[in-house]
């Protein structure tokens, strides 16, 4: 979870850079998302980079799906979601735990610092069990999701 915010940013920037590179290299004049069928013959796209980017995006989608599932289905899902949101998921990182507690208060969640750490660990454990439980049940399906079709 510590890397979620950074990876999300890197994927967004990398995707934009890759699209720009492809448009320049292959003289694409469209603002639509880049798809393989748009690439003109006569060149080699940076396949390894593209593959890594697509794979990383799919891994983020799995994480986002697990977070959404926890939020919607767990009895404390909404509570856990906001703790994880301010600790790891929000675009802007809070300065410290005190700032997280302040942000939680704006959502009507008033807890002590000690309670915050306990519930943050619980939320991570719930999210982990969703991800690991999901992968053990649907390992083949997830493996396919992480590879290019």
Secondary structure, 3 states (H helix, E strand, C coil): CCCHHHHHHHHHHHHHHHHHHHHHHCCCCCCCCCCHHHCCCCCCCCHHHHHHHHHHHHHHHHHHHHHHHHHHHCCCHHHHHHHHHHHHHCCCCCCCHHHHHHHHHHCCCCCCHHHHHHHHHHHHHHHHHHHHHHHHHCHHHHHHHCCCC
